[in-house]
Amino acid sequence: MKQAKVLTEKELKKVVGYINGMDRHAIRNKTMLLLTHYCGMRVNEIASLKRNDVVDDKDNVVDLIYLKATQTKGNDSRRVFVNKKAKALLKSYLNANLSVIISEYLFTTQKSKQFTANTLTQLLKRLYMQVGIKNATSHSGRRSFITKLVSRGVNVRIIAELASHKSIQTTQRYIDINDNLCSNAVELV
């Protein structure tokens, strides 16, 4: 089975630029896409997010999202660390989309329904296809997130924790071994 493509920074900028030029759903679509890249979230986790999962009682975006077992793969609760880019993105989304205040879910379709994992999967794949990025899927953000962390020298055990993998071997399968990683590795000698 072929794995989802790992995006370069240039490809990610290309798809984000395309989304920014879209209609009224641009901020929503960009936020959902970038949560896969910035936080390594799965589509089912993003689709199940509620407003209260991402903001505290003072309406500040949280540093840590606590996902319940019903929101995750494998029915195990997990923590998602929210970096500065993701926090700024979520804050912009919340400020731009006032309908979130009355909705139970953070992201809704144009018919005000909750996104399903399948609907979000299809949307992300379509966005990648529309800018000509082949073999990119809804899982590309998660693979890109993990590969980028490896390329920056983050320990695979920490990456496994961030990805909520029970086994380091699972995390290792996500890593895209490329010439850049190999070149950087030999420079350490």
N, C-alpha and C positions, 0 to 999 in steps of 0.2 A: 504494500500500500504506500503510495507516494505521500510524503508529508507536506503540510502547508508551507508555502514559501515564506522565508524570512525576508523582511523588507529592509532595504537600505534606507539611510536618512533621506536621500534624494527621492526615493519612491514614496516614503511616508509624506514628505512635503508636497509631492505631486497630488496625492489623493486628498490631503487636507486642503490644498488650494482649490481642487475641484469642488469639494464639499462647500467651502466658503463661498463659492460662486453660485450655489444652488438656491432653491426657494426658501420659504419660511422655516423649513425643518433643518437648516444647515447647522445651527448650534446644537440641536439635539443629536443629529447624526454624527457630527464631529466628536461630541462628548462620548457617545457610546463607543465609537471606533477607538478613540484615544485611551479610554479606560483599559482596553485590551493591551495597548502598547505601553502605557505608563504604569499600570498596576498589575498586569498579567491576569486580569480577570477573565473568566469564561463567559460566554454569551448567556448562559442560563443564569449566572450570578447577576449580570448586568440587567437582564430582563426582569429579575425578581426584586431589584432594589426599590426600596421605599424611601420617601423623602427623609423620614426619621432615621434611616440607616446612615445618611451622609451629613446630617446637620445635628448639632447639639441643641439643648433647650434654649440657647440664645441665638439660634439660627446661624451659627458659625460652622463652616465646613470642618469636619473632624479629621484628625490625623490617622485614625484607625477605624476601619469599617468592620463591625462584627456581623458576620453572616451566620444566620441560623442554619441548622442542619437541613431544613427544608429548602434553603436557597442554594445549596451547593451540590456538587457531584459527590456521590457516595454517602449522602446524608450524614456528613461530619461537619460540624460548625467550623468556621475558620475566620482568621483575621486577615484583613487586606490593609496593608500599609499604604497611605496616600501621600505621594510626594508633592512637592511644591507646584509642579506643573499641573498635576491632576486636581489639586485643591483650587488653583486659579481657574481651571477649566470648569469645575463643578460650580464655583461661585458665579462665573459668567453665565452658565446655563441657568442656574436658579434665578438670577437677576433678570434674565431675558425671557424666561418662560413663567409667567405668573400663574398659569393654569396648574403648575405643579403644586401650588398651595392647596388647591381643592381636590387634587387627585390622590388616590392612595399610593400609586406607583410613581416612581421618579420619571420613568420614560413611558410615554403612551403613543399609540399610533395616531394618525390624523383623525381616526374615528373615536378617539379618547378611550381606546381599549388598551389593556396591558399588552406589551410586546411578549410574544412567546419566544423561546430559544430558537425555534425554527424560523420565525419571521425575522428575527434579528440576524440570524445566520445568512438568510437570503439577502437581506439588505446590505450587509457588509460585503458579501461576495459580489453583489451587483456594483457597489461603489468601486471596488478594486478593478472589476472588469471594464467599467466605463472609462477608466484612465489607462487601460491597456496593461495592467499588471497581471501577468499570467500565473496560474497556480496559487494565487493568494486566496485564502478562505478566512472565515471568522476566527480560525485558530492561528492565523499568521501573526496577529498582535501578540499573542501569548508566547509563541516561539521566538519572535523578535525580542520581546522583553527578556526572556531567559538567555538568549544568545548574547544580547547586549551586556547583561550582567557578567557573563563569563568573560567577554572580551575586556571588561574593565577590572578583571581580577577578583571578582567576588567568589568566595568559597562556595563550592557546589552544595554543601550542606545548608548554607544560608539560603541559596537559591531554591532548594527543595522545600524549605520552610515557607518562603514567599509564594511559591507556586502551589503549596498545599499538596505536595507529593509525599506519599508515605515511604517511597523508596528512591534513593539517589539514582538507581538505574533508570527509573522513569524520567527523571530530570535530564539525565545524560542523553536520552533519546531525543529530547527537544532541541539540543544544542546543534546548531548548524556549523560544522567544522568547515572553515573557509580559509583561503590563502592569507587573509589579514590576521586571523587568529594564529595561524602557524608562523607567520612572519614575526608577529609580536612575541611569540613564545621563544623563538631562537634568539631573539635579542636579549633575553633574560640571562643567557649563559655568559 
